[in-house]
Amino acid sequence: MVDSTALDSAAAGTSYPTVPLTPMTVPAHEAEARGRTFHDVMAQRRTVRDYSTRPIPDGVVDWAVRTANTAPSGAHVQPWRFVVITDPERKRRLREAAEAEEREFYAHRASEEWLAALAPIGTDWQKPFLEDAPAVIVVFEVHKGPQSPRPYYTKESVGIAVGLLLASLHQAGLATLTHTPSPMKFLNEVCERPQEERAAYVIPVGYPAEGARVPDLRRKDLDEVLIRL
């Protein structure tokens, strides 16, 4: 279990100066309403596979990455890198490489149980959204290298940052998808990143295509996920 204090702790042998905390002040009578409002917005978030060519407004992706960069991280190393791809030729290369891995996955690597779990969603090796979406964000974990320190709780830290990224993009009215082709080493070449950076997520970003449809999924009820002790 990851200690939340460890996610924000100072690196060993380092002493950060302190500043007074300026907490966000929310009146007690408003707290639940604010939580419910945020829930109602996020409950509309859906994974989208069909994208419009409508351009993304300037600055929106930058602010989403800034928000992701506020995430807690082990020893405050911030072991993430966000590569934003908008160039059509590079998106084409990304799609071709990703589909090659996906064909292998669906044909040989995935178990029958895994394929059965994916079947109701209707996914396959074809990933047109990697070209159709106006932008694709490739998120890398940054491991120890010539210019980067050893990270701690890397996957946990990057996962929290991606959650904030998705929430920020959704708040801006944009759709996303979390794509995780395996293996992902081809992304270092496509994105021109050094080997100490390891791709973790591929996230198309944009507006849904007109008439886009999504599976009619049900999220678990609160009593299925919340345990009070």
N, C-alpha and C positions, 0 to 999 in steps of 0.2 A: 504494500500500500504506500502511495506517495504522500509524504508529509507536505501539506500546503506551505509550511514555512520553508521547507527545503527548496521549493520551486522559486522562492524569492530571496534565498539566503545569499550572503556575500561570498564571493569565491575565496577558497582557502588562502590564507596569507595576505588577504586584502582587507582594507578597512575603508568602507564608504563613509563620507561625511553624511550627517543626518540633517534633515530639514523638518520643520513643523508639519504635521499632517493636516491637510485641509480636507476634511471628510465631506462627502456629498450629504447635504442635509435634506431629509425628506420627512415632513410631518407624519407622525404615526398614523393619523387618520387617512393619509393618502397612500401609504406604503402598499397595501394590498391592491388598491386600484391601479397603481403604476405597474405592479407585477402582472396583473390581469391584462392590462393594455398591451404590455410587451408580449405576453403569451399569445394574445389574439392576433397580433401582427405575425409572429413567428409561426403560428399554427397554419398560416396560409402558405408557408414556404413549401415548395415541392421540387423534386428533382426533374429537370426539364431536358429533353433530348432533341427538341425541334426548335431552332432559333431563327429569328428574323435577321435581316441584314441591317436593320436600323442601327445607326451608330450609338455608341455609349457616350453620354455627356462628358465633357472634359472634367477631369479632376475626381470623378467618382471612384475609379479604381485606385487612384493614389490615396484617397482618404480611407478606403477600405483597408489598404495595406498598412497605412498608419495606425488604424484601429487594431489590426492583427498584431502589430508591433508593440502594443501595450500589454500583451499577454504575459503572465508570469512565466518564468523559465528557471530551470535548475541552475543555481549559482549565478543567476542573472547573465548567463552567457548569450541568451537570445540566439539559439542555434538554427536560424531559419533564413531562407533566401527566397524571394518571390520574383520569378521571371515572367514578365508579361509579354506575350507574343501577339502581335497584331499583323505582322507581315504575312500576306497571303502565301507566298512561296514557302516560308518556314512552317506555317500551319499545314500546308500540303505535305511537307516532309514529316512532320509530326504525325499526321494521320496515317500515312503509309507505313511508318515504323510501328505505330501502335497497333494497326490492324494486322500486321504480320505476327506480332506477339499474341494478339487475341485469337487469330485463326488457330494457332498452335494450342492455345489454352482450351478453346472449345472442342478441338478435335482430339487432343491427346492428354492434356495435363489435368483438366477438371474431372473430379469424381462424378459418378452418376448421381450421388446425393446432392452435390453442389449444383449440377445442371438442373436437377429437378426443382431445387429451391429458386433458381433463376427463371425457370420456365414461365411462371405466371406473370412475371414482369415483362417478358418478351424481348430480352436483350440477346444480342448475338455478336459476332466479331466485327460487324460493320459499325464504324464510328464517324458518321458524317458531321456530327456536331463539332468535331475538332477543326473542321474547315468552315462550317457555317457560322459559328459564333464569332462576333466581332473581335473578341479577345479570348485568349486562353492563358490562365495563370498556372505555371508549373511551380509547385512548392518543393523546395529542397531542404533536407536536414543538413546542417553544416557540422561535419565532424572535425576532429583534430587535423590540422594541416599547417603549411608554412605560415599562413596568415590568420589562422583561427585556433583558439584554445580548445582544450578537450571539453566537450559538452557533458551535461549531466541530465538524466531524465529526458533524453532527447525526444523520443517519440511522444511522451506525455506533453512536453512543452510545445512541440510543433502541432500536435492535435488540438490543444487549447487555442493556439493562434489561428488555426484554420477555422475553428468554430466561430471565432470572432469575425474572421474575414467573411464567412458565409452570411452571418447575421447582418453585417454592415451592408453587403451588397443587396441583400433582400430588403433591408430598410430603404434602400435607394430605388427600389422597384425593379431590380434586375434578377434574372433567373440564373441558376447555376446547376452544375452537375459535378459530383466528385467521382472522377475516373481514376482507377488504380491498376493500370496494366502491369503485368508481371512476367518477366523481370523488367526493370525500368532503366537499365544502364544506357539504353539508346538515347535517353533524354539528356545525358551529359553532352553528347555530341550535338544533338539538335539545338540545345540551349547554350552550347559553348561554356560549360561549367567544369571546374576542376574535379578530380576524382574524390576529393574529400567531401564533396557535396553529393548527397544521395537523394534522388527524386522520391517523393512520398505521395504527392497528389497531383493530378492534372485536372484543372477546373475551368471548363468553358464558361464564359460570362456573356450575357447579352439579354435582349428582350425575347420573350417567347414568340415563335412564329404564329401568324394568324391561324386560328383553328387548332392550335396545339392541344393535344390530349395527354392526360397522365393516368396511371392506374388508380382506381378507386380504392385506396388503401385506408385501413383503420389504424390509428395509433393506439397503443395500449392505454387503458384507463389508469387513473392515478393509483388506485389500490393495487394494481399489478406491478407498479414500479417503485412505490414509496412504502418504506417500512419504518414505523416509529418505535423507538425503544425507550 
